[in-house]
Amino acid sequence: MEKFTAADLEQLKEKGITESAVEAQLERFRTGFPYLRIQSPSAPGEGILVPDADLKEVCRERWDGFLADGGDVLKFVPASGAASRMFKALFAFVNGTEEKPAEGSPVAQLIEKIADFAFYNELQASVARLYGEGSTVESLIDAGRYKELVAAIIQPDGLNYGQLPKALLTFHRYADSVRTALEEQLAEGAQTAASKGGKVRLHFTVSANHRKLFEAKLAEAIPAMQKKFGVEYEVSLSEQKPSTDTIAVTPENGLFRDDAGKLVFRPGGHGALIENLNDIDSTVVFVKNIDNVVPDTHRASTVEYKKLLGGMLLLVHDMAADFIARLSVKPNVETVEEATDFVEGTLCYISKDLDEALPLATRAENLIKVLDRPFRVCGMVRNEGEPGGGPYNAFASDGRSVAPQILESTQIDLSKSENVEMMKNAGYFNPVDLVCYLKRADGSRYDLREYVDPATGFISEKSAGGRDLRALELPGLWNGAMSDWNTVFVEVPASTFNPVKTVNDLLRPAHQ
């Protein structure tokens, strides 16, 4: 195997990556990642909780009480990705040979509905600046100058939407203003996570090259949003740590080097953000993608179910803390049985280490180990399209336990017919809408890195400089990075899931 040079070792040191960590990554390229063994897709009564009206009310009361008492809560929003994939069809048209978009194509739909986009006025200004005073969106369309119009949206000398992060794109139009995705996250935070005194804490993970843009937008947006919602924002930013980058290799698993002979590293995917989440000093943390936002008029359902998820988290954590306290003194049969029922019934965690044939003291000790872990409550939406990654009841690597896990389809062995059948019957998908409890009952913080399953990453095929390479993705933030957390899946309605994956998604009713 190729040895590291002195220059390689210095490069590792600069990034804060140990030689042993890179060796482990290289071994993963050689061996691959094992598939996870699944018992069943999560379903109502089998890993999915479908709350009734009474439970909803109890959860909302618990959440509102937590905030009123000055509860320690923060919204954590991954927002580092560029929006380039949103505009894939637009780039293809601008760089293609056709002068007019095909009828019914995404670009044709965009041009037909161009005035319905919240960024329309900004685009008008961009067109006038680029093509001369008197030029308008409509004049370009009338003249058949479609490429120039589309270029004004995505190119750097226009709106530059092809290079900006999603957070800074104008998503929604109001009577007197427009809002970016970033501003809608501020609005949602004000309505769901305002603690005593109206304090709202948010944290955005950003890329280094966009940080100044974020800071400028926040400086402009926060005063207006504070005035509108009567709250006080405390917003922080962080970047993915260089130490979470992963080594790239050639198709033959040799070290991939650039033209200068330096090792090539790539970002480790959103799983790297477990480090950023671990640095957050907050008891309760909501996690939600930057693009899953709606305007004020459509947010009632989101607010309702955010409170439901938060309250459910507090209720299950209350019970776990009570059981830990009771099991830590001399445990009796009744307490052990109650705690086991809670672990197996509510947390859906089934383990041979809780077998009733074991001595009572051993069962109590094992129950404490299960309960004394980070908690998360995850909203799950009923599948209305093609089944794929989502909530499953999966075996641990040692086969001794089964627990709820959020899996990507790449983690499931599709050469096995029983797995294919389970995926077909999967009734829910993961909208990335979760709330986490990150502290012990005594207020000390968990080290979240201790609860990652390192065997749950995956390998992808990429290229750099026209050369093929293999890249390694770390265990996903809400997948393997939270593998050993206590998990409760709760059904939430599709109305709470309104992502913007392509620019034309902004034409959907929920965004208008």
ABEGO torsion letter per residue (X at the ends): XBBBBAAAAAAAAAAGBBAAAAAAAAAAAAAEBBBBBBABBBBBGBGBBBBBAAAAAAAAAAAAAAAAAGBBBBBBBBAABBAAAAAAAAAAAAABABABBBBGBAAAAAAAAAAABAAAAAAAAAAAAAAEBGBBAAAAAAAGBAAAAAAAAABAABAGAAABBAAABBABBBAABBBBAAAAAAAAAAAAABBBGGBBBBBBBBBAAAAAAAAAAAAAAAAAAAAAAGBBBBBBBBBBBAAABBBBBBAAGBBBBBAAGBBBBBBAEAAAAAAAAAABBBABBBBBBAABBBBAAAAAAAAAAAAAAAAAAAAAAAAAAAAAAAAABBBBAAAAAAAAAAAAAAAGBBBAAABAABBAAAAAAAAAAAABBBBBBBBBBBBABBBBBEBBBBBBAAGABBBBBBBBAAABBAABAAAAAAAAABABBBAGBBBBBABBAAGBBBBAAAABBAAABBBBBBBBGGBBBBBBBBBBAABAAAAABBBBBBBBBAAABBBBABAAAAABAAAX
